[in-house]
Amino acid sequence: MKRLLSTIAMMAAMSTAAMGQAFDNLPIPDENNVVDNTPDSIGKALMSRPKPGTTRVGNNPVLFLIGNSTMRNGTKGDGSNGQWGWGYYANKYFDARKISVENQALGGMSTRTFYTKLWPAVREALKPGDWVIISIGHNDGGPIDSGRARSVLRGTGHDSINVTIKETGVKETVWTYGGYMRKYIAECRAKGAHPILMSLTPRNAYDENGKTVRKQQGAWLEEISKEQNVPYVDLNEISGAKLDTYGPWKMSYHFYKDKIHTSKFGAEMNARSAAEGLMANNHPELAALKAMMMNVEPEVFPFKREKGKPVVFFTGDSTVKNSDRDEDGMWGWASQAFTVFDQSKITLVNAGRAGRSTRTFLNEGLWDRVYNALQPGDYVTIQFGHNDISPIADKKKRGVIPSAKDTSKVFKLDNGQFELIYSYGWYLKKFIQDVREKGATPILVSLTPRNEWPGGKAERRNNSYGKWLAEVVKETGVEFVDMHNISADFLDSQFANEKEYNKYNEKSKKYAAKGKEAKAKEAKEKARKVVAECKNQAWKYFKKDHTHTSIEGARMNAQSFAKGLKENGSELAKYLK
C-alpha cells in the first residue's frame, strides 16, 4: 500500500506532458545500494581531476571518459582505498603520440548529475575530431528530488518531469536515461566530436542461472545507439562473459569492499574489455579511433609450439632463470631442465625472471604472458619466495604479506602510489587457479636451498615458506615438489657435520655454565669453524653469494625436481629421460 501511495504521489508531481507515461518510466529504484566512497564535492573533484582539455598535445584529439566511480574511484582516483576505476588503465590501449585519454569521471555521479554539474566544462573543451566515451548509470536510482537527487526516469522515451529539490528549492527538469543520452550525443556532435555509448561495468552478483547479472541500461543504450547511429560497446556483456568463466574466488577479487567497485584486477579487466569492444566494433565512424589504438591483443610469452607436444613453463626468480650463459657464472635450474627431460616429447620454456617475487611477476605482466600462452595439457611450475620477503613499500615493490591466508592491505609505497598487496599464499593460489582455468597442470615448487649451515646442516625454511607452502597445498590440492628439502638432503649427504658442531656447541655451553669463559669462547669458535667449513665445501654448487647457483648447483636442483616428480608419481614424470 505504501509503495502504491508513493507512486500516486509521484504521478501527481509530474508535468502534464508526462502524466501519460508508462509505469516503466518512473524513476529508477536504488536497487544497487551503491555507496560511493567519493564525497560529492565538486570543489574537490575539480582539484583532483584534470581540467577538461588540458591533456591535449598540440592538435591531437582527446578521448574524454564520462562515468562514475567504476571509471574513476575516489576523489583522486589513486587507489588509496584499494578500489580502482577502469579509466585509470584506459590509456594503455591508445598511442599517446596520436591521442590523449582524459578521465573526467567522478564517483557519485549519475547520468543526470554529471550532465548538470560536470558535463558543461567537458563540452566547452571539446574540439572537432575528439572522442567521448559515455558509460554511466550505476547511480541513476534513488530519490529524484531530495538528498543526492540523482535519479533519472527509466527507459528511452522522451518523457520528463519537473521537480523542485527539497533542500535547496532549485527547479530541474529530469529526463529518461535515454533522454540524457540523446543530449550527450547531440552536444558532442554539435562540437564536431564523436560520441561512443558504452554499457556499465558488471557487478559481483549472479542471476538465477548462475551468470553475472547484466544491467538493464545496456538494452536502452543499444536502442539509442541504433536510433542515433552512434557506436555502441557492450562492456557489461564483454566483462560479464569473462567473469562467468571464473570461479567464485577469482571473480570475488576483481572487486574490493563491495560488489560493484573494482580492485586493480577488475579495473584492468574492464579497461581491456572496453578496448576489445572498440576494436571489434564495425561501426565505420570508429575506424579513425582504432587507428590510434594499440596493445589490444593479449601479450603471449614467445616460443615455438610444436604440434602434439605439451609445454612445461618454468616460472620463478633468478634461481629458476639467471644469466645462464657463462660457464663460470650464475645459473637458474630451469636452464638445466634439458638434462632431465626428453625434449623430443615435451617443450621446455623458461619463463622465470631474475629479481622477481610473486607480486612483481604478476604486476609486471610476466604471469599474464604465460597465462595467455597456456593450452590444455601444458604444465606450469610455480617457484617463488626468495624475493617475497623484501620490504613491501620500497622502490623494488617486491614484498608481500608473509602468510598463506587470503589477506590483503592497501600500502602507500615509497613513490607515493598506493597498492593493494596480498599474502604470499594468495598470489600462489591465484597462479594455481589461473593454470587450472586454462586446462593445464600447476606444480608448486619449494625454494632452492641457500648455502647456509646453521648447526652444521643445510638451512631449512620449513617454519616460514615451508609452512605457508604446505598450507597452500592442503587448501588447493596442487601437486607439490619439495625441491628445498630434496636438494638440502643431498647437500647434507655431502657436506653436513652436525655431530662435530654439536660436540663443540655443547662444550661451549658447559664451559660457560662453569664460568670458564675463555674455554667456552674457544669451543664456540670451533663450532663456528665447522659451519664455515660446510659452507666452504658447498661453494661448488653456489656462485658469488649464498643463494644463486653455479651450473653444478643448477643441475643439482634440476635433478631434485626430477626426483620429486618421480616420488609424486607425477604425470609430468613420463617426460623425464
TORVEXPA-271660 format. One record per residue (C-alpha): chain; x, y, z. Coordinates in steps of 0.05 Angstrom, whole numbers. Example, Ala and Ser with C-alpha at 12.3 -4.5 7.8 and 13.67 -1.06 7.14 Angstrom:
<rs>
<A, <246, -90, 156>>
<A, <273, -21, 143>>
</rs>
This chain:
<rs>
<A, <0, 0, 0>>
<A, <56, 48, 19>>
<A, <90, 34, -48>>
<A, <25, 48, -86>>
<A, <13, 114, -49>>
<A, <84, 135, -64>>
<A, <74, 120, -137>>
<A, <10, 161, -139>>
<A, <44, 219, -105>>
<A, <100, 217, -157>>
<A, <49, 216, -213>>
<A, <15, 277, -184>>
<A, <81, 314, -184>>
<A, <94, 302, -257>>
<A, <84, 353, -312>>
<A, <21, 348, -354>>
<A, <61, 321, -412>>
<A, <90, 266, -371>>
<A, <26, 243, -336>>
<A, <10, 193, -390>>
<A, <77, 158, -388>>
<A, <82, 84, -374>>
<A, <98, 57, -305>>
<A, <166, 33, -330>>
<A, <185, 106, -340>>
<A, <182, 121, -266>>
<A, <247, 139, -230>>
<A, <296, 81, -224>>
<A, <296, 50, -155>>
<A, <363, 47, -119>>
<A, <369, -27, -129>>
<A, <445, -28, -128>>
<A, <450, 1, -58>>
<A, <513, 35, -82>>
<A, <555, 72, -31>>
<A, <607, 115, -65>>
<A, <670, 129, -26>>
<A, <678, 194, -63>>
<A, <647, 255, -29>>
<A, <601, 292, -77>>
<A, <644, 354, -74>>
<A, <652, 390, -139>>
<A, <707, 433, -110>>
<A, <749, 372, -92>>
<A, <731, 340, -158>>
<A, <756, 399, -198>>
<A, <821, 400, -159>>
<A, <836, 326, -169>>
<A, <810, 315, -240>>
<A, <846, 346, -298>>
<A, <815, 409, -324>>
<A, <778, 387, -386>>
<A, <821, 391, -448>>
<A, <888, 403, -412>>
<A, <916, 335, -433>>
<A, <913, 355, -507>>
<A, <980, 351, -542>>
<A, <986, 401, -599>>
<A, <929, 389, -648>>
<A, <919, 316, -627>>
<A, <849, 294, -608>>
<A, <828, 277, -537>>
<A, <788, 217, -515>>
<A, <743, 240, -458>>
<A, <716, 188, -409>>
<A, <649, 203, -378>>
<A, <628, 160, -319>>
<A, <625, 148, -244>>
<A, <665, 111, -191>>
<A, <671, 48, -234>>
<A, <711, 91, -283>>
<A, <746, 136, -232>>
<A, <744, 115, -160>>
<A, <759, 161, -102>>
<A, <764, 237, -107>>
<A, <836, 230, -130>>
<A, <827, 164, -166>>
<A, <893, 139, -139>>
<A, <872, 72, -108>>
<A, <884, 96, -37>>
<A, <822, 57, -15>>
<A, <841, -6, -54>>
<A, <789, 9, -108>>
<A, <805, 30, -178>>
<A, <763, 54, -237>>
<A, <778, 26, -306>>
<A, <791, 94, -334>>
<A, <858, 94, -298>>
<A, <883, 39, -344>>
<A, <848, 60, -409>>
<A, <908, 99, -435>>
<A, <947, 33, -441>>
<A, <907, 18, -504>>
<A, <919, 84, -541>>
<A, <981, 113, -574>>
<A, <999, 175, -533>>
<A, <1034, 203, -594>>
<A, <967, 207, -630>>
<A, <914, 216, -577>>
<A, <908, 231, -502>>
<A, <860, 196, -456>>
<A, <827, 242, -405>>
<A, <788, 210, -349>>
<A, <734, 260, -329>>
<A, <693, 210, -290>>
<A, <677, 221, -216>>
<A, <649, 175, -163>>
<A, <578, 190, -141>>
<A, <556, 219, -208>>
<A, <494, 195, -242>>
<A, <476, 206, -315>>
<A, <436, 266, -292>>
<A, <484, 297, -242>>
<A, <544, 290, -288>>
<A, <504, 324, -343>>
<A, <484, 383, -299>>
<A, <548, 392, -258>>
<A, <609, 367, -296>>
<A, <589, 360, -369>>
<A, <586, 435, -385>>
<A, <662, 442, -374>>
<A, <676, 380, -415>>
<A, <630, 403, -471>>
<A, <666, 470, -472>>
<A, <733, 435, -481>>
<A, <711, 392, -540>>
<A, <742, 404, -608>>
<A, <728, 374, -676>>
<A, <757, 304, -680>>
<A, <753, 290, -605>>
<A, <720, 227, -578>>
<A, <675, 218, -518>>
<A, <660, 151, -485>>
<A, <596, 155, -444>>
<A, <590, 97, -394>>
<A, <548, 119, -335>>
<A, <486, 97, -298>>
<A, <503, 58, -235>>
<A, <479, 116, -191>>
<A, <416, 132, -230>>
<A, <368, 107, -176>>
<A, <343, 134, -110>>
<A, <307, 199, -93>>
<A, <291, 244, -151>>
<A, <281, 310, -113>>
<A, <319, 303, -48>>
<A, <386, 282, -19>>
<A, <434, 270, -76>>
<A, <375, 276, -125>>
<A, <410, 232, -175>>
<A, <353, 191, -203>>
<A, <331, 192, -276>>
<A, <268, 165, -308>>
<A, <270, 94, -334>>
<A, <276, 75, -407>>
<A, <289, 112, -471>>
<A, <226, 154, -480>>
<A, <222, 228, -489>>
<A, <185, 238, -423>>
<A, <207, 286, -370>>
<A, <183, 313, -303>>
<A, <194, 379, -268>>
<A, <220, 373, -197>>
<A, <239, 421, -141>>
<A, <297, 398, -98>>
<A, <270, 398, -27>>
<A, <333, 421, 8>>
<A, <351, 478, -40>>
<A, <287, 498, -77>>
<A, <324, 491, -143>>
<A, <278, 472, -200>>
<A, <301, 420, -251>>
<A, <273, 381, -309>>
<A, <290, 307, -304>>
<A, <292, 263, -366>>
<A, <294, 189, -381>>
<A, <360, 153, -385>>
<A, <354, 153, -460>>
<A, <336, 226, -460>>
<A, <402, 245, -426>>
<A, <440, 202, -476>>
<A, <408, 239, -533>>
<A, <431, 304, -501>>
<A, <503, 280, -493>>
<A, <503, 255, -565>>
<A, <474, 318, -595>>
<A, <521, 364, -557>>
<A, <582, 323, -576>>
<A, <563, 326, -649>>
<A, <550, 400, -645>>
<A, <624, 409, -626>>
<A, <648, 362, -681>>
<A, <665, 307, -631>>
<A, <648, 233, -636>>
<A, <605, 202, -581>>
<A, <610, 129, -562>>
<A, <559, 94, -518>>
<A, <585, 40, -472>>
<A, <545, -3, -424>>
<A, <561, -7, -350>>
<A, <612, -49, -314>>
<A, <583, -114, -286>>
<A, <571, -126, -211>>
<A, <593, -184, -168>>
<A, <524, -213, -169>>
<A, <493, -274, -201>>
<A, <425, -285, -233>>
<A, <380, -347, -224>>
<A, <422, -383, -278>>
<A, <487, -372, -241>>
<A, <511, -320, -291>>
<A, <535, -250, -276>>
<A, <476, -201, -274>>
<A, <470, -160, -337>>
<A, <449, -87, -327>>
<A, <384, -62, -358>>
<A, <417, 2, -384>>
<A, <453, -40, -437>>
<A, <388, -52, -475>>
<A, <370, 22, -470>>
<A, <438, 43, -496>>
<A, <434, -5, -554>>
<A, <367, 23, -573>>
<A, <393, 95, -571>>
<A, <455, 76, -610>>
<A, <413, 48, -667>>
<A, <366, 108, -665>>
<A, <424, 158, -666>>
<A, <473, 116, -708>>
<A, <525, 120, -653>>
<A, <578, 67, -639>>
<A, <558, 22, -580>>
<A, <603, -24, -540>>
<A, <570, -73, -492>>
<A, <623, -70, -437>>
<A, <574, -103, -389>>
<A, <569, -165, -433>>
<A, <643, -169, -451>>
<A, <668, -165, -379>>
<A, <608, -205, -353>>
<A, <625, -263, -401>>
<A, <696, -263, -373>>
<A, <671, -264, -301>>
<A, <624, -322, -319>>
<A, <684, -365, -336>>
<A, <717, -352, -268>>
<A, <703, -390, -204>>
<A, <674, -352, -144>>
<A, <742, -340, -113>>
<A, <772, -309, -176>>
<A, <710, -268, -190>>
<A, <710, -240, -120>>
<A, <780, -210, -123>>
<A, <760, -169, -183>>
<A, <720, -128, -133>>
<A, <740, -97, -67>>
<A, <700, -79, -5>>
<A, <633, -85, -41>>
<A, <601, -117, -101>>
<A, <606, -61, -151>>
<A, <673, -24, -142>>
<A, <732, -59, -173>>
<A, <801, -76, -149>>
<A, <860, -65, -195>>
<A, <845, -133, -227>>
<A, <773, -114, -242>>
<A, <792, -45, -267>>
<A, <845, -74, -314>>
<A, <796, -126, -339>>
<A, <743, -73, -354>>
<A, <794, -28, -389>>
<A, <816, -86, -433>>
<A, <743, -105, -446>>
<A, <729, -33, -468>>
<A, <788, -34, -515>>
<A, <769, -102, -543>>
<A, <698, -78, -554>>
<A, <721, -17, -591>>
<A, <769, -56, -635>>
<A, <717, -109, -652>>
<A, <663, -57, -668>>
<A, <649, -49, -743>>
<A, <617, 19, -739>>
<A, <651, 59, -795>>
<A, <659, 121, -750>>
<A, <707, 82, -705>>
<A, <759, 69, -759>>
<A, <797, 133, -743>>
<A, <798, 117, -668>>
<A, <820, 45, -679>>
<A, <879, 70, -719>>
<A, <904, 103, -655>>
<A, <897, 41, -612>>
<A, <949, -9, -590>>
<A, <963, -67, -542>>
<A, <893, -95, -551>>
<A, <917, -165, -568>>
<A, <940, -200, -504>>
<A, <1015, -208, -498>>
<A, <1038, -281, -503>>
<A, <1104, -310, -480>>
<A, <1145, -320, -544>>
<A, <1163, -392, -561>>
<A, <1152, -442, -616>>
<A, <1097, -492, -600>>
<A, <1104, -559, -635>>
<A, <1042, -597, -654>>
<A, <1028, -656, -609>>
<A, <1079, -635, -556>>
<A, <1057, -607, -489>>
<A, <1096, -549, -459>>
<A, <1123, -541, -389>>
<A, <1132, -468, -368>>
<A, <1180, -455, -311>>
<A, <1163, -392, -272>>
<A, <1202, -361, -215>>
<A, <1261, -316, -198>>
<A, <1336, -318, -210>>
<A, <1342, -387, -180>>
<A, <1299, -410, -240>>
<A, <1328, -365, -294>>
<A, <1392, -326, -287>>
<A, <1444, -303, -338>>
<A, <1451, -376, -358>>
<A, <1507, -367, -407>>
<A, <1575, -360, -375>>
<A, <1604, -428, -355>>
<A, <1633, -395, -293>>
<A, <1573, -351, -279>>
<A, <1506, -358, -244>>
<A, <1453, -406, -270>>
<A, <1380, -420, -256>>
<A, <1359, -492, -251>>
<A, <1307, -489, -307>>
<A, <1365, -474, -355>>
<A, <1388, -545, -340>>
<A, <1320, -577, -345>>
<A, <1343, -608, -411>>
<A, <1389, -653, -370>>
<A, <1329, -689, -340>>
<A, <1274, -681, -392>>
<A, <1267, -714, -460>>
<A, <1258, -655, -507>>
<A, <1233, -699, -563>>
<A, <1170, -709, -521>>
<A, <1159, -642, -487>>
<A, <1177, -568, -499>>
<A, <1215, -533, -444>>
<A, <1201, -458, -435>>
<A, <1239, -420, -382>>
<A, <1194, -361, -365>>
<A, <1230, -342, -300>>
<A, <1257, -273, -288>>
<A, <1313, -252, -240>>
<A, <1295, -208, -182>>
<A, <1220, -223, -183>>
<A, <1172, -241, -128>>
<A, <1102, -268, -135>>
<A, <1078, -196, -132>>
<A, <1124, -166, -185>>
<A, <1118, -226, -231>>
<A, <1044, -212, -232>>
<A, <1046, -136, -232>>
<A, <1096, -132, -290>>
<A, <1052, -174, -335>>
<A, <1102, -232, -335>>
<A, <1050, -280, -308>>
<A, <997, -258, -358>>
<A, <1045, -274, -416>>
<A, <1049, -346, -390>>
<A, <974, -349, -376>>
<A, <957, -325, -446>>
<A, <1003, -378, -477>>
<A, <974, -437, -439>>
<A, <936, -493, -472>>
<A, <903, -555, -444>>
<A, <954, -608, -428>>
<A, <1010, -559, -411>>
<A, <1047, -555, -345>>
<A, <1070, -496, -303>>
<A, <1120, -498, -246>>
<A, <1110, -442, -195>>
<A, <1170, -427, -151>>
<A, <1176, -360, -115>>
<A, <1197, -336, -47>>
<A, <1269, -312, -44>>
<A, <1248, -241, -61>>
<A, <1179, -242, -28>>
<A, <1209, -227, 39>>
<A, <1234, -159, 14>>
<A, <1206, -94, 43>>
<A, <1136, -82, 18>>
<A, <1138, -7, 4>>
<A, <1208, 5, -24>>
<A, <1225, 22, -96>>
<A, <1231, -50, -118>>
<A, <1159, -64, -96>>
<A, <1172, -138, -85>>
<A, <1150, -153, -14>>
<A, <1085, -190, 3>>
<A, <1047, -204, 67>>
<A, <1081, -263, 100>>
<A, <1023, -311, 105>>
<A, <985, -365, 68>>
<A, <917, -336, 87>>
<A, <875, -294, 39>>
<A, <896, -228, 69>>
<A, <907, -161, 35>>
<A, <922, -90, 54>>
<A, <930, -23, 19>>
<A, <1001, 3, 26>>
<A, <1028, 71, 7>>
<A, <1093, 59, -30>>
<A, <1157, 100, -27>>
<A, <1139, 134, -92>>
<A, <1073, 159, -63>>
<A, <1030, 109, -102>>
<A, <980, 62, -69>>
<A, <976, -13, -80>>
<A, <931, -67, -53>>
<A, <980, -121, -33>>
<A, <963, -193, -18>>
<A, <994, -250, 20>>
<A, <1047, -298, -6>>
<A, <996, -354, -6>>
<A, <944, -312, -42>>
<A, <990, -298, -101>>
<A, <1007, -372, -106>>
<A, <933, -392, -104>>
<A, <919, -342, -159>>
<A, <972, -373, -203>>
<A, <947, -443, -188>>
<A, <875, -426, -205>>
<A, <895, -390, -269>>
<A, <933, -451, -294>>
<A, <875, -497, -279>>
<A, <827, -450, -313>>
<A, <866, -460, -378>>
<A, <864, -535, -372>>
<A, <938, -540, -354>>
<A, <971, -572, -293>>
<A, <1004, -528, -239>>
<A, <1062, -556, -199>>
<A, <1083, -517, -137>>
<A, <1157, -520, -123>>
<A, <1191, -500, -57>>
<A, <1250, -453, -55>>
<A, <1320, -474, -74>>
<A, <1363, -482, -11>>
<A, <1415, -429, 7>>
<A, <1488, -441, 24>>
<A, <1476, -430, 98>>
<A, <1492, -483, 150>>
<A, <1462, -469, 219>>
<A, <1482, -525, 266>>
<A, <1526, -557, 214>>
<A, <1466, -576, 169>>
<A, <1438, -544, 106>>
<A, <1389, -489, 123>>
<A, <1316, -509, 123>>
<A, <1260, -457, 118>>
<A, <1204, -504, 138>>
<A, <1176, -458, 192>>
<A, <1164, -400, 144>>
<A, <1159, -412, 70>>
<A, <1154, -487, 80>>
<A, <1096, -477, 127>>
<A, <1060, -430, 80>>
<A, <1071, -475, 21>>
<A, <1043, -534, 59>>
<A, <980, -494, 76>>
<A, <971, -475, 3>>
<A, <980, -548, -18>>
<A, <928, -570, 33>>
<A, <878, -518, 11>>
<A, <886, -526, -64>>
<A, <907, -599, -72>>
<A, <961, -576, -120>>
<A, <1019, -623, -137>>
<A, <1080, -603, -97>>
<A, <1154, -617, -107>>
<A, <1194, -601, -45>>
<A, <1259, -582, -80>>
<A, <1281, -545, -18>>
<A, <1287, -607, 24>>
<A, <1307, -655, -31>>
<A, <1367, -611, -50>>
<A, <1382, -596, 23>>
<A, <1383, -671, 37>>
<A, <1434, -680, -19>>
<A, <1477, -624, 7>>
<A, <1475, -653, 77>>
<A, <1497, -720, 50>>
<A, <1558, -687, 20>>
<A, <1579, -633, 70>>
<A, <1539, -634, 135>>
<A, <1578, -642, 200>>
<A, <1523, -636, 252>>
<A, <1557, -684, 300>>
<A, <1621, -644, 303>>
<A, <1583, -579, 310>>
<A, <1541, -606, 368>>
<A, <1603, -631, 403>>
<A, <1635, -562, 406>>
<A, <1570, -527, 418>>
<A, <1555, -570, 479>>
<A, <1626, -559, 505>>
<A, <1616, -484, 498>>
<A, <1552, -487, 539>>
<A, <1584, -530, 594>>
<A, <1645, -485, 600>>
<A, <1601, -424, 603>>
<A, <1559, -456, 658>>
<A, <1622, -466, 699>>
<A, <1646, -395, 687>>
<A, <1704, -417, 642>>
<A, <1692, -361, 592>>
<A, <1758, -370, 554>>
<A, <1746, -444, 542>>
<A, <1673, -431, 524>>
<A, <1694, -379, 473>>
<A, <1746, -427, 444>>
<A, <1695, -483, 437>>
<A, <1645, -435, 406>>
<A, <1697, -413, 355>>
<A, <1710, -486, 336>>
<A, <1634, -496, 325>>
<A, <1634, -434, 281>>
<A, <1692, -462, 240>>
<A, <1653, -527, 230>>
<A, <1596, -485, 199>>
<A, <1646, -445, 157>>
<A, <1677, -509, 131>>
<A, <1609, -537, 110>>
<A, <1595, -472, 73>>
<A, <1664, -471, 41>>
<A, <1657, -542, 14>>
<A, <1588, -528, -15>>
<A, <1612, -468, -54>>
<A, <1619, -511, -117>>
<A, <1543, -510, -121>>
<A, <1536, -435, -110>>
<A, <1564, -373, -143>>
<A, <1584, -306, -112>>
<A, <1531, -309, -57>>
<A, <1492, -357, -14>>
<A, <1430, -360, -59>>
<A, <1450, -363, -132>>
<A, <1476, -428, -161>>
<A, <1533, -447, -206>>
<A, <1518, -491, -265>>
<A, <1532, -551, -219>>
<A, <1482, -525, -169>>
<A, <1430, -513, -224>>
<A, <1438, -585, -247>>
<A, <1432, -609, -176>>
<A, <1365, -573, -168>>
<A, <1341, -598, -235>>
<A, <1356, -669, -212>>
<A, <1319, -655, -147>>
<A, <1259, -633, -187>>
<A, <1261, -697, -228>>
<A, <1267, -738, -164>>
<A, <1207, -702, -134>>
<A, <1165, -716, -196>>
<A, <1181, -790, -193>>
<A, <1165, -794, -119>>
<A, <1098, -760, -132>>
<A, <1080, -806, -189>>
<A, <1070, -742, -229>>
<A, <1042, -742, -299>>
<A, <1100, -697, -318>>
<A, <1148, -752, -297>>
<A, <1132, -791, -361>>
<A, <1171, -738, -400>>
<A, <1235, -749, -360>>
<A, <1295, -783, -391>>
</rs>
